[in-house]
Every structure is written in structure tokens, then in C-alpha cells.
């Protein structure tokens, strides 16, 4: 797990002092500006803090986020100047397929400013403005929401998600298969012109030279949730993108490095711990990699993924990030032994 010390906080906060027992740092609140009203515990896990003027509170990750100092989450062996051998974007001779022709959206596509399904997934006015979602009048896409994928200012693909919940789709498809009549309903109808594994959803929100950290998730709705919960709309330093699955290709590594991304925070689904273990160690050649472990369940006892987490759960995960080696030992090897 990454490590922080009281000195890290003392260096980035204003008007710092310690309480008499040296268990808390006292400083000016970076939110309301109140003098000597912020208390940061330096002996408790996750460095909980609270302002005794405006009542703002949280953990280490939230405080570093507010102060624009997420760079302090660097792993223990991270070197900021990666050698050219590990910069894929300077070495196209590796045979990377970087051609991404423009893709046409489904016939009859129209962008929406409100939608029952997207509303049910938590979309608010900021989401409808920041992201793009739409519908098509064509019968093939009647019950699907459509999410365009933009790269380099062009539409290079799209994700179509059926509005029914997974259990209802599975139930329908099981009935069709048993009766041997009717039509199966695919949960997703994604574009086929460009390989999804060559693209990154949310890529055009990355700002070259300014976005240094990226949260990597599996699906588009994971991107929406983390962006909304962490209020990343106007945060240039940190963004969230998805890889359309549990793998990350050399092309996706190339695109991230081309934007100047230095740090990856991997938040893949709970069923991907084995894959995350190996991919995080491999990606650590190219980036400073930190791994989050999602271990929350919903009211039905099902495991949550990044798209289901509350802001408190996200912050708890981000306050307990692991270096790839530590993740492999503590969250994969030990779990397997149990």
C-alpha cells in the first residue's frame, strides 16, 4: 500500500502545528479558510480529517485531491523520468495498430438531454453536458441507450446498452432458448468498425500535459459514476477512462502515454483480481501504478463494481491503494490461500 507521513501533510497545509500529544496536525482549512480549525489524525488509518468550522471531513485521498497533490500517492519504486524504452508513443515500430477511422452512429441517432434509463443510472445535468448519450429511432436499437466513443475529436465507436436489467435479459433469453423460438436480446450492441480494445472511453477528456493521473475502470458506466461522485468534471489533473473489459492493450498504453499520463489507478471489478495482479505489474513498466481493491456488497449481497459505489466507498478504496506487488501478495495470494 502507498504510504504517507505527517510530514507530507505538514508540507502542503498552511499554518501547521501539532496538538500536545502529537497525534493530530492542526492547520488552516483549505475549504473555508478558517484559521487553525482543520484537524488531521496522523495515527489513524486513512488519515481522517475534519474542519471544526465548516464541518468538511474525509480521508487522505480527498484532502490530497482538494489540495491538488495527488502526486504524493506515488508508489515506493516509481521513477518520474521513465526511460525511452518504456515509452510506446516514441516507438511505433512495435507494430501498433493506431488507425482509428471515424465511425458512423446508428441510423436515427439523436443526443438526449434526459432519459429514463440514464436517470436511473444516476445521470444528472452535469453528466448530460459532460458526456453524451442518445437514442435511435431505428427498430434494432429501440430499447438501447447509445454512448459515442470520442478519440481525437472524432467518433471512433459507440456502446449500446439495453435498458433492461441483466437478470431480466437473462430470464428472457433462457425462455427463448427453451422454447426454441423468439429473439435473443444482447445486453450490448457495440460498434464493430474499430476494435474496442484499441480505444478508451473518456479519452478526449484527458488534457495533454495536464492530466497526470488516470483512474482505469472496465466500463463506460463506471466512468460516469466515478466522474460524478468525485466531481472530476473540471479537474484537469485526474480523469477516469475505461478499457472496455479487464485487459489493456499496447494501443491503449500508447494513447495514455501520448497524453502525458504518468500514473494509473486501476479499479477493475471484484472478479478481476487475478487479471489485475498480472496487468498491474506489467503496466508498472510504463506508469506509476496503484491498485484499488473493491470489497463492497449491495443490499442483495452481490458484489459491487466501480459503477455502483457511493462517494464514501470510492474514497475508502482510494485511501487504501496498493502497489502492484503488495496487491498481489495481500489481495490475491493470501485470498487464494484462505
Steps between C-alpha positions, in 0.01 A plus 500: 500500500621855435628678808452857620656668801410797715779691324315464168201681646712750692668601172177567309275653767520859631568613856587151620548399863459181703273436794655435840506121450630524140211286380342767281612775267322832545488729195295754308204349315562493122123508440364785713832663591433494875822542698621198700165319467611197295597186690678211325560179692852369439457181704178357354468306175404707194597829676142613581458879519232752587456875503343618824368813326331383177467130607665372181663160555652203322813293461846543353397459137230767519735747669776445243241536225382834643858625524595381151774275641405152382862465392571405864331165430803382304597139557826426681704409190360754255750698294349810343730498199408181316767389255426513127497120476174508694338782303286327239394830344864564398538157345232424242720230343356254755224439245222682679178537305410864570263559211157604630270603214189702579201281586138575408247489782186285456240629256260744661731584792410806702676637808275529806492751785291267717431128496323264741773234484791742537315674782468162673878461470550827686552742213450865591518824300880502521515148353272586206724797423840337564429161342277420207216251496234444242230283347422377151160483332610189309319185613829313558591747775154563641585406859865603505681810624794598280828642633738636232873446546704806409873491427692790348179696459335233285246226567697176473242264646199469728356294783133393486356377830154340525281674755383179667692381810731203449274259689203582275706457182634167627148387588367594156788329318459182707130486408580551130762226503268250669211579266733508198310798365520876530798734501793509739577841649867596512583712803740707291509590131833671460654637182712265290688734266795552738611254765376608842834385646677776305287779649444661839162638604547847646832551320422842357443635852873447569700822458848451359768621739251562781330166568768311689281241676230275354260263673464192283168311513331233289181661368347829391251513787792460742649816344172689545466403865856582607499829310171598666581384851850653505395815309771451239323704231729801545802326654773504236759300695285190554260332257330163463496280187392145422664221303180312403597196703764362732792530258704795379665489160829650382296744294319619813835538679623703204204738508539561875872569468437728203290718733783510756330281761746393771280318749230233466259411779341167407146440630389188318200292611528261800502193271818622329751471786717242322511699176562822692796343679682417177398806298591746778853357525539518122364854478736612775772504230317784330326687783496546875230243571279480807219249544171538681323203657121518483339296776142622544165329459155633420181435699459164321849383591637539146847644447508862392717627215633851445174610339300421816718658767396795715738791548588374850584154363709646216697715742561201725641304204714794387628552853626140504678459167758226453827478314472212245732274701312561827169446320621167364602384845227642722194486274569206270747254653364520857140494376578186297657331802187565703 
